[in-house]
Amino acid sequence: MLQSTLIKKQPRLYLFIPFYYTLWEDAVLTPSEIRVMHQLITEVKGIGNEERAFLTENLNPQKAPASKTLKSWRKEVQKLDLGATATLTDISLALAKKYDPEIRLSDDEMQSFLSAEIALGIVGREARFIFTKGHETLTGEQHAESNFDISEMTALLNGNQAKLINKVKTVISDPSFAFIEYQSLEEQREQVLLWCKALADQGFGSWAYPEFAGGKGDMEGYFTIMETLSYHDLSMVIKFGVQFGLWGMSVYFLGTQKHHRKYLQEIGSLELPGCFAMTETGHGSNVRGLETTATYNHGNGTFSIHTPNPDARKEYIGNAALHGQMATVFAKLIINDEDYGVNAFIVPLRDPSGNLLKGVRITDCGKKMGLNGVDNGVIYFDHVIIPKENMLDRFSSINKNGEFESTISSDNKRFFTMLGTLVGGRIGIPRSALSASKTGLTIAIRYGNRRKQFGPVGGEEVPILNYRMHQRRLIPPLATVYALHFSLKYLTTRYIQQSEEDAQEIEALAAGLKAYTTWFATSTLQECREACGGKGYLSENRIDDLKNDTDVYTTFEGDNVVLMQLVAKNRLTEFRQEFSDMNMFTVFNYIANQAKVSITEKNPMVTRNTDESHLLDLDFHLSAFRYRERAILSSAAQRIKRHIDDGMDSFDAFNVVQHHLVNVSQAYIERVILENFQRKIQDMTKESCKTILTQLCQLFALFTIEKNRGWYLEQGYMEGVKTKAIRKMVNQLCWDIRKDAISLTDAFDIPESCIAAPIAIRKKL
């Protein structure tokens, strides 16, 4: 390979060594790379036919250079005094000049080398980094030395909730919360109940309730507690959420003062364990289709709660199998044989001694894939009689004459207003899922930094986190965790400060972020398991519990696919409203703006631009995300309209384009995530953490674009040379961030007792 005698005879061949080394570094030479190099060889002047033939022969993909040869090439370049911004072309020319100071490249030749560099997708800094001595850490452990203040990053992540977060962490780090190897399902359920009682004793359960109920009226704090508890046992978290969130919040948000005074204090202290009975066997996500009935009895002013058929049984109800004494039951209100839609009722299930009440039958769901510390059950009602005051009557009630009343005249609006008050669950679940992802990544990244595998012949083994592919597996998810952290904080703030006007937007945002985050958690924890090899498969290292316990998060609070369709319909409604509100002038402006996008973003200069500054530009990232969101939304709207115009029923039209609708939601949520990440960085006043957060933001953006590169290529928004350069830049960012990976997980400040994985232990528990 590139024989030294021929090179010495013709020093211009040194121009090619940096290119050949870069191409052969991964031991693979692709057809496109061969084609680019053939073109470059033909365009460079001053070398004879013998040299051209020699260069061509050494582009045989089946004959990779020997390791010794590659090392010699790298050493040649490492001897050079290169600037921090040296490109591959700069390196090539500098190397050639070392052996022949008189070597010059014409403008055309320089352009040929630069064009080859662009076509190969080699981005500036990455070229120099390949040859620096720092790159040699691939053959020895790359020590994690933080380039930012970890405590400052932790403070940034915690925000105004730092004091509460530290309190919760202190509690769950107590020896009484040590993880246990359970001998039975019963033992696990009992331990989880004891933990929840201990948390209630701390006041965490009633945190969001009014002061008279022992609370602080702090909804943001409640979400923070849920998120922080999720570093610990997730069965405990879900039972906590069922008791104090679903059961307690349904009474709080759907009931009135009489219900608050009667129940909230006992719910918050866990003296009154309860359930949230919405889901039915035959109508999981279709709440409006629920079949359980609540028939009003005029004679004695009571309701009769009844399960009319097996499909109407309440299924998968947390707290039901063993502990729940009451439940918020969603049922169709029937008055004089007329259906007044779904309403909510408090229905007793057991007496304080745990005995089932008359007309109530409950069966245990048994062992599940995960969350076995939660006692899920199936509930049947056989004409269970409850008093009139047990109707949660914030939005509708029965008057003294036994007539239905509501301050909201529209049945449709009343139904969605009622459900909208319960959207908090779609904030708690993704925040919990994100904590699980943080724990999984902390374990996998620590292990990857410690575990060594393979290496050069006769040399030391290499930490697996130094391998580019291993970085590819774990660093982009780490960037996404940070991105989602700030987006979920944004969602929480919007939810707490919401007005009636933006309620639907927030509901859609919560649904979309819940789906996106829980899907992300599922895929990330699987990647963490695989990245830890057989060690990740051992239960002692916790990833199995994290995987199994969060798997159902994609179903909790609504199936993710259904939620994404809800988001898409909201976006389509806004899109239609935007156009219905437009006059001719604004329509013209919209068309003009679309044309402007084509001119500014879809011209050949931009679609092929591989400059490092452009690829890392935050405005470029956001423009690409916004373009994708708008184009997919517009396309979906046109498809639906076309089907309806052709005579198709609107239900069928939406059914035909369901996959398209999920893409609408995905593009919308990703744009929101990126927007909030960028806003957080722009608002930062301290520089300590800004650089690394900017890199994480760039990686999230480019990795997301890379995932969708097929769409961008189809749209003509980018050309292949640019998507290839983006891939290279993702690799480079992974490499740059790798040195801070341990510090970035340390910034989560997860208690060591909660990490509890032998492969990730840093200090004695």
N, C-alpha and C positions, 0 to 999 in steps of 0.2 A: 504493500500500500504506500503510495507516494514515496518511492525510493529516494533516499537521501542523496545519492549520487546525481540523480536527474535534477533534483531540486537545487542542489549546489550549482549545477551547470546552468540552470535557468531560475534565478531568484524570483521571477514573477510568479512562479508556482506557489510561493508562500502566501500569495493573495488568497488562495483557495483553502489553505489549512483550517482557518477558523470556521469556514462554512462546512467543510467536510467533518470536522469534529462535532459541530453542533448537530448536523444531520445524523451522525452515527452514534451520538451519545446514548440514545435509547435503543440501539442495536436494531432499529427498523428503518428502512428506507422506502418511502411510499412512492407510488408512480408519479404523483404530482411533484414531489421533491426532485425526483430524477429528471422530470421534464424541465423544471425551472433551472436546474444545474446545467443541463445540456444547452439550454438557451444562453446561459451566462458564458459557458465555455466558447460558444461560437462568436460572441460579441466582444470578447476581450482581445485586444491586439497585442502584438509583440511576442507571441508564443507560436512555435512551429507546429507542424502536423504531428510530429512525434509526441510532443507534450500534450496536444489536444487528445490524441489517441490514448495516451497514458491516463489523463484525467477521466476520460470516458470509461475506460476499463475499470476504474476504481469506483464506478457507480453501479456495480453489480449487487443487487439486494441480497443475493445468496452468499456473498463473500464479505462479511463484516471485517473490519480491521481488528487486529489483535489488541488485547487490553493494554499490552506494553506500548503499542503504537499510539493508542489514544492518550495514554498518560504522557508520552513524549510530546505530543501536540499541545496538550494543555500546559505543560511546563514551558514550552516555547512562548506561549502567550503570557503566562504568569510573570515572565521576566520583564515584560514591558511595563512602562510607566504610563498607565491609562488613566484618563479622567473619569470622573464619576458618571458621566453621561455618554461614554463611548458606545457607539453602535457597532454592529458586526462589521460593517464596511470600514469604520474607523480602525477597528482592531486589525482587519486584514491589511490595510494600507500600512499601518504602523509596523506590523510584522515584516512585511516585504521590505520596507525602508531600512529596517535593522540590518538586513543583509546586502542591500543595494540602495544607498541614500539617494541615488540618482533616479530611482523609479518614480514615474509620474503616471497619473491616470488622466486621460482626456475627459472632457465634460460628458461625452457619450458613454465612456467606460464607467465613470463614476455613477452615472444614472443607471447603467446596467446592474451594477452591484447593489445600489439602493433599491431598484425594482425587484431584484431577486430576494433581497432581505424582506421586503414587504410581502412578496408573493409567498414566501416561506412562513410568514406570520411571526417573525422573530422581532419582538418588541425591544426597544433600546436597552433598558436596564437589564433585562433578562440576559441579553447577549454578554454583557460584561460579567454578570454574576456567575455565569457558567464557568468562567475561567479563573475567578478569584480564589484565593486560598480559603476564604470562608466557605466556598462551595465544597471544599474537601471535607467538611464536617459530615458529609454523607458517609465517610468511612470511619467516623468516630462520633461519639454522642455530641449532639448540638445542645449545649447547655441552655437552659431557659433563664435568661437574664432579662428581667422586665425593663422595658423602655418607657414605662409610665408608672405613675403612683397608684399602686393597687388599692390602697385605702381610699384614695380619691375616686377611683372608679366605682368602688363599692358604695361610697356615699352618693355618687351620681345615680347608680341603679336604684338605691333605696329611696332617694328623694326625701320627701317630707314624712315618710313612714318609717324612717330609720329606728326610732325609739321603739315602736311597736314590733318591728321585725326582730330586733335584738331581744325583746322580751319573749316573743314566741320561740326563738331559737334557744334561749336559755331554758325554757320549759321542756322542749322536746329533746334537749341534750341531757336532761336529768336521768340518772340511772333507772328510774321507774319506767322510762320510755325505751329502755334497751330492747333491741329486736329479739324475738323469741322463736325458737324452733318448735312449732306447734305439733302436738301429738294427735289432735282431732279438730274437726270443724267446730265443735262446740267450744273447745278451749280458745280457738282463735276469735270466735265471735264474742266470747265473754271478755277477753283481753281488750278488744277494740272498744267495747262498751265502757270498760273501766277507764281507758284512755280518754274517751269522749267526756266522761264525767269529770275527770281531772281537768280537762280543758274548760269545761263549763264552770268549774270552781274558780278558774282564773278569770272568769268574766268574758271569755272569748265567744261563747255561744250567743250571748245577748248583746254583743258589741254594737250591732246595727239597730237594736230596738230602742224605744224611748226610755228616758231616765226612770220613769215610774216602773218600768219592767226590768230595771237593773242594767239598762244599756247606756250607750253613749250617743245614740243616733248617728253613728258614723259608718256609712255604707262603704266608703273607701277602705276604712280599717278592716271591715269584714272580709273584703276581697283580699286584702293584704294578708290577713290571718290564714285564709284558705291557701293562698299561694305559698306562704312560708311553711305551713304544715305539710305541704306536698313534698318537702324534702324528706319527710319521714314516711310512715306507713300509709299507703294510699287507701286501704280499707278504712282506716281511721278518718282520713280526709273525706271520703264519700259518705260515711255514716254521719260525720259532723255536718256535711252539706245537706244531707237529707233531713236531719233533725232541725238544725237551726236555720238552714236556707230554705229548702223546699217546703217543709211543714210550717216552720215559723213564719217565713216571709209570705206564704200564701195567706195565712191568717192576718198578717200585718197589712199586706197590700190589697187584699180582696175583702177583708172585713172592715168593721167600723169600731168605734170606741168601745162598745159593749164587748166585742170579741177581744180587743186588745187588753182591756182591763182584766178580763176573765182568764185569758190563756197565756199571754206572752211571757209573764214572769216565770211560770212553771215550765214553759217550753225552753226558755233560755237557761234555766238551771238544770234541765234534763229530768226534772221531776215528772214531766208529762211527755214521755216519748211518743212520737207520732210519725205519720206517713203522708206521702203525697200520691194520691191514687188517681192518676190521670190515664195512663197507658192501659189499653185493653187488648186482649188477644187478637181481635179482628180489626182494630183501628189504632195502630201505633202512632203514626204521625198525623193521621186525619182526626184531629180533636173534634172537629165539627160533626164527624160521623159517629161519635160515641153512642152506645146503645143503652148503657145503664140509665135507669129512670129514677126521677125524684117526683113522685106524684103527690100533689097537694090534697090533703084531706080537709074539706070545709068544716066537717062536723066538730073536730077537735083541734083544728089549727096545727096539724103536724104534717110531716112529709114521710112518705114511704119510699125507702131506697131499695131498689130491686135490680137483680141481674136477670134479664129476661131469657138469655140463652148463653151457651158456653163461650161464644165469641165475645160476649160483653163482660166477661170476668176481668177484673183488674189484675194485670200480670206484671211480674218483675218489680214489685213494689218494695223498695228498701225499707227496712225496719219492720216489715209486716210479719215475717215468719215467727219471730220470737218476742220482740220488745214493744212494738207499737201499741199504744192504748187508744189512740184516736187517729183519724185520717181526714185530710181534706179530699173529698170525693167529688170528681167532676161528673155531672150527670145531666141528662135532658130534663128540664123542668116541664112537667105536665100539669096543666090546670084545666079541668072540665074537658079532658080528652084532647086539648090543644097543646101542641109542642111549642114552648117558648125558648128553645135553644139550650145550649150548654151553660150551666151555672155551677157554682161551687158550694159545697155543704160540709159541715163538720159532722163526722159520723163516728161514734164510739165503737171500738173494736173489742177491747178487753177491760176487765176490772183491774184495780190496782194490784191484785194478786196474780195477774197474768191469765185469768180464765176468759175464754171467748164468750162474748155476749150472745144473747138469743138472736138467731137469724144470720149470724156471721160465721162463715166457714173459711178457713185459711189453710192452704197447703204450702209446704216449703219448696222453694225452687231447687234446693239441693246445692251440690257443689258446682261451681262455675269455673270458667277458664281463668278467672282472676277475681280479686276483690272478695275473697271468701270470708273475710271478717264482717261483711255486710249480710244481714239475714233477709234476703229477698224472698217474697212470698206471693202467692196468688190468692186473691180475695173474691169471695162470692157473697152476695147479699140476697137474703130471702125475706123481702118485705120488712126491712129494718125500720122501725119508727123512730124519728127524731123530732124534737120540738122546732117550731117555726123560727126561733131565734138562732138556730144552728145554720141557717142560710147565710153565707157570707155576702152581705148586701151592700157593698160599696157602690156597685153599678146597677143593681136591680133588686127588687124586693116584692113582697106580697103585702098589700095594704089591709086595713081592718075589714074590708069587704071581701077579702080573698081574691083580689084582682092584682094582676101583674103591673108593676110600675118600674120605670127607669128614667133617669135623667138624660139618657142617650136614646133617642127615638129610633135610630137606625139599628136593626138587628145586626147587620154586618159590622158596623162601626163599634157597637157594644162588645161584640165577640172579640174583635181584634184589640180593643182597648183593654179588655180583661187579660188577654194573653200577653199583651205588651208590658203589663206590670210585672210579669214573671221573667222578663228577659235577662234578669240578673244571673240566672243559672248559666246562661250562654257567655257570661264573662268569667264566672268562677271556674268553669271547666277548662277553658283554654289556658287560664293562668296556672291552674294545677298541672295541666299537661306540659306547659313550658318548664315548670320546676322539675318535673320528671326528666325532661330532655336535658336540662342543665346537669342534673345528677349523672345521667348516663354518659354525657360527653365528658364530664369531669373524670369519671372512672376510666373511660376509654383513652382519653388523652394522657392522663397520668401513666397508664399502663404502656401506651405507645411510646412515651418518653423514656420509660425504664426498660422495656423489653427489647432485647437485641436479637437480630436474626440475619444470617448470611453476612456477606462482606467480601472484600478482595482476598484472593488467595494469599495466605500467609499473614493477612492483616487481622485487625480486630473486627468483631461482629458489629453490626450497625443498628442503632435504635430504630425501630420500625417507623416511628413518626418522622424520621428523616427521609423516608422514601416518598417520592412525589405522589405515588398512587395512594399511599396511606393518608397523606395530607389532603388529597382530593376527597377522601371519604369522610374526614372529620372536620376540616377547617371551614368549608362552606356551611355545614350545619351550625358550626359555632357562630359564624357571621349572622346566620338567619335567626339564631336564638337572640342575639342582641337586637336585631331589627324588630322581631316580634315583641320583645320586652317593652320597647318604647311605644309600639303601636297599641299594645294592650293597656298600657298606662293611659294613652290618649283615649281609647275607647271607654275606659273607666271614668275618666274626667267628663267626657261627653255624656255618658249615662247619668252621672250624678247631677250634672248641670242642665239636663235636657228640658226643653219646653215642649208644649203640645205640638208645635209646628215641626220640630225635627224628630219627633218620636219614631216615625216610620223609618227615617234614614238610619237612626241609631239601632233600631231593631234589625235592619238589614246588615248593618256593619257588624253587629254582634254575631249574627248568624254566620256571616262570611268568615270572620276571624276565628270563630269557634271551629268551623269546619277546616279551615286552612291549618290552624295550629295543631289540632288533634291528628289530622293526616300527617303533618310534619313530625309530630312526636312518634307516631307509629313507625314511620320509615326511618327516623333517626335512631331510635332505640334498636331497631333491627340492624342498622349499620354498626352501631356500637357493639352489639353482640358479636357480629362477624369480625369486627376489627380487633376484638379481644380473643379471637380463636376459641380453643377449647376452654380457656379460663372464663370466657364470657358465658359459657354454657353451664358453668357450675353455679348452683343456687347461692353459694356463699358470697358471690360477687354481685348479687343484687339485680343484675340486668334482667334476669328472668322475671322477677317480681315487677320491675318497672314496665317491662314489655306486656306482661299478661294483665296487669292491673289497669294500664292505660288503653288497652286495645278497645275496650267497650266505650271509651270516650268518644269514638267516632259515631256512636249511636246515642249516647246520653244527650238529653236536651234537644233531640231531633236528629234523625239520620242525616249524615253530612251531605249526601247527594240531594236530598229533599231541601235541606237548608240552602244549598247553593242555587237551587231553582227559585227559592223564595227571594234570594238576593237578586238574581237575574230579573225576575219580574218587577222588583222594585226599581232596578236600573232602567228597565224598558218603560215603566210608567213615567219616570222622570224624563226620559228621552222624549216620549210622546208629549208630555206636558211642555217641555222646552219648545217643541215645534208648534204646538197649538197656541202658545203665547207669542209666537213670533209674528211681526208684521213683515211686509215685503222688504223693508230696509234691513231688518235683522236676519232674514233668510239670505239676502244678498251677502251680508257680512259673513254668515256661516260658510257659504259656498266659497267666498273669497279666502277665508281662513284655511279651508281645506286645500285650496289651490296653493296657498302660501306654504303649507306643510310639504306639498309635493316639490315645490321649488327649493325650499331651504333644507329639507331633510332627505329627499329622494333623488337628488341630482347625483351624477356619477362621482363627483368629488367627495361627497359625504358618504355615499354607500360603500365606497372603497377606502375611506380614510382609516388608516391603521396607525396614525401617530399616537404615541403614548399619551400625550397630553389630552388628545381627543378621547381616547378609550377610557381614560380615568376621569373625564369631566362629568361632574354631577348633573349638569344641565343636559348633557347628551343622554345620560341614563334615564332621567325623568321624562325627557321628550320621547324616548323609545317606549317607555312604559305607557305614557299617555296615548301615544299613537296606537299602540296595540289595543288598549282598552276601548278607545273610541271606534276603531275600525271593526272590532269584533261585535261591539254593541250595535253599531249601524247595520252591519251585515245580518245579525240576528233579527233585528226589527224588520228589515226588508224581506227576509225569508218568511217570517210569520205573516206579514201583510200580504205577501204574494199567495200564500196558501189560503188565507181567509178570502182574498179577492177571487180565488178560484173556486170558492164555495165550500171550503173545508170548515168544519166546526172549530171554534177557537180552542177547545180542549184538545182536539186532535192535532191542531196546528202546533200547539206547544209540545205535545207528545213527540211529534216528528223531529223537533229541533232540540230535544232535551240535552244532547251532548253539547250542542252549540251554547246552550244556556249556562252549562257548567263552566265553559270557557269564558263566557262573559263575566261570571262572578270571579273566576280565578284572576283574570286580568285586572278587574276592579280592585280586589283585595291586595294584589301585589303592588299596584300603584299607591294605594293608601299606605301600605307598609313602608315603601321607599320614601314617600313624601314625608312621613313622620320621622323616619330615621334622619333624613337630610335636614329637616327642620331642627331636630334636636342638636345636631352638629353645628348648624349655623347659629343657634342661640347660645352656644357654650362660650363663656368668657375666659375660662381657664384653659391653657394650652396643654396641660399635662396629658390629658386623655384624648385630646382632639385628633391627634395624628393617627393613633391606632383605631379610633372609632371611624375615622374617614376611610381608612383601609378596609375595615369590616363592611362599611356601607358600599364601597366600590365593589367588593367581592360579592356581596349579596346581589347587587344590581347586575353585574356581568355574568355571574353564575345563572341568574334567572334568565337573562337574555340568551345565554348559551343553551339552556334547556329548551327555549322556544326558537332556536335558530332556524328550524325548518319553516316556521311560520314567517319569520322575517325575510327569509330567502324567497319564499313564495310571493310575498308582498312586494318584493323589489326594494325593501327598505334597507337591506344590506346585500353585499355580494360575498361570495365565498371567501375571498381574501380577507375580508373584515371579520367574518365569523371565526375564521381560523386564528386571526390575531387575537380575538377575544378569548379564545380557548387558551392561547399562550399566556395572555395576561392573567387569566384565572389561575393558571399554574404558578405564575410569578407571585401573585398576591398570596396564594397559599404558602409559598416558600417564605415570603417576607413575614407573614403573620405567625408562622410556625414558632419562631423564637419567642413569641409572646403568648403562645397558646396556653401554657401552664398558668401564667399570670392572669390571663383572661378568665380562666375557670376559677382561679383563686378569688377573683373579684366577686364571684357569686357568693362567697363567704358561707358556703354550705357547712354546717357543723360536721366535724369528722365522725361523730357518732352516728350521723345520718348517712354519710357515704358508706361507711362500714364494710367496704369491700377489701379483702386482703390484698388484691392486686393494686389497690389505690391508696392504701393506708400511708399517711405521712408521719403521723405521730401517734403515740399510744392513746387509745380511746379512754 
